[in-house]
Amino acid sequence: MSSKPIRYSLVRRLHAGACSNVYLARQADIQREVVLKFLHCEEQRAMKRVRSEYLSLTQLRHPNNVQSIDVGYAREDGKAK
């Protein structure tokens, strides 16, 4: 069991795709709207690719890109992996 507090609450699903679901969520500690992406698979290769994508996105600054603020691993039911 994880001792970490739940940081996000899901508001609604924005997109359901073949590889992931994307949700509008609320960051609990500062009540900010965020978007969360949950992969359907748990393959190490896919999780490494998402982490690499996140690290690349943190370096980008452009008005047409959203800011990447966090990366982690959790199930869609909110339980830690």
Backbone hydrogen bonds in HBPLUS format (Angstrom, degrees):
<---DONOR---> <-ACCEPTOR-->    atom                        ^
c    i                          cat <-CA-CA->   ^        H-A-AA   ^      H-
h    n   atom  resd res      DA  || num        DHA   H-A  angle D-A-AA Bond
n    s   type  num  typ     dist DA aas  dist angle  dist       angle   num
A0028-ALA N   A0007-ARG O   2.64 MM  21  5.28 154.2  1.70 146.3 154.1     1
A0009-SER N   A0026-ARG O   2.91 MM  17  5.26 151.0  2.00 141.0 150.3     2
A0026-ARG N   A0009-SER O   2.83 MM  17  5.26 150.6  1.91 144.0 153.8     3
A0011-VAL N   A0024-LEU O   2.79 MM  13  5.47 166.5  1.81 148.9 148.8     4
A0012-ARG N   A0024-LEU O   3.32 MM  12  5.45 156.1  2.38 135.0 140.1     5
A0024-LEU N   A0012-ARG O   2.83 MM  12  5.45 162.4  1.86 171.2 173.4     6
A0014-LEU N   A0022-VAL O   2.69 MM   8  5.49 157.2  1.74 144.5 152.2     7
A0015-HIS N   A0022-VAL O   3.16 MM   7  5.06 155.8  2.22 139.5 139.1     8
A0022-VAL N   A0015-HIS O   2.83 MM   7  5.06 163.6  1.86 150.3 153.3     9
A0017-GLY N   A0020-SER O   2.82 MM   3  5.28 161.6  1.85 165.2 170.7    10
A0040-HIS N   A0019-CYS O   2.83 MM  21  5.52 157.4  1.88 143.1 141.3    11
A0021-ASN N   A0038-PHE O   2.86 MM  17  5.26 151.0  1.94 147.5 155.9    12
A0038-PHE N   A0021-ASN O   2.83 MM  17  5.26 168.2  1.84 161.9 165.7    13
A0023-TYR N   A0036-LEU O   2.80 MM  13  5.18 161.5  1.84 152.7 159.2    14
A0036-LEU N   A0023-TYR O   2.87 MM  13  5.18 158.0  1.92 147.3 154.5    15
A0025-ALA N   A0034-VAL O   2.84 MM   9  5.25 165.8  1.86 154.0 152.1    16
A0034-VAL N   A0025-ALA O   2.89 MM   9  5.25 164.8  1.92 138.3 142.0    17
A0027-GLN N   A0032-ARG O   2.73 MM   5  5.14 171.4  1.74 155.6 157.6    18
A0031-GLN N   A0027-GLN O   2.74 MM   4  5.21 120.3  2.10 156.9 173.7    19
A0047-MET N   A0043-GLU O   3.09 MM   4  6.42 160.5  2.13 155.1 160.8    20
A0048-LYS N   A0044-GLN O   2.88 MM   4  6.07 153.9  1.95 150.7 157.8    21
A0049-ARG N   A0045-ARG O   3.02 MM   4  6.23 150.4  2.11 142.9 150.9    22
A0050-VAL N   A0046-ALA O   3.03 MM   4  6.31 154.6  2.10 147.5 153.6    23
A0051-ARG N   A0047-MET O   3.04 MM   4  6.25 159.4  2.08 144.7 150.3    24
A0052-SER N   A0048-LYS O   2.93 MM   4  6.12 154.9  2.00 145.4 152.5    25
A0053-GLU N   A0049-ARG O   2.86 MM   4  6.08 155.0  1.92 146.2 153.4    26
A0054-TYR N   A0050-VAL O   2.86 MM   4  6.10 158.8  1.91 149.7 155.4    27
A0055-LEU N   A0051-ARG O   2.97 MM   4  6.24 163.3  2.00 149.6 153.3    28
A0056-SER N   A0052-SER O   3.02 MM   4  6.27 153.3  2.10 146.2 153.4    29
A0057-LEU N   A0053-GLU O   2.89 MM   4  6.13 160.4  1.93 152.9 158.6    30
A0058-THR N   A0054-TYR O   2.99 MM   4  6.26 143.7  2.13 151.5 160.9    31
A0059-GLN N   A0056-SER O   3.10 MM   3  5.56 151.6  2.18 110.2 118.5    32
A0060-LEU N   A0057-LEU O   3.16 MM   3  5.27 151.1  2.25 103.8 112.1    33
A0065-ASN N   A0062-HIS O   3.06 MM   3  5.46 168.2  2.08 119.7 123.1    34
A0075-ARG N   A0079-LYS O   3.03 MM   4  5.55 170.8  2.03 160.8 163.8    35
A0078-GLY N   A0075-ARG O   2.90 MM   3  5.41 158.8  1.95 118.3 121.9    36
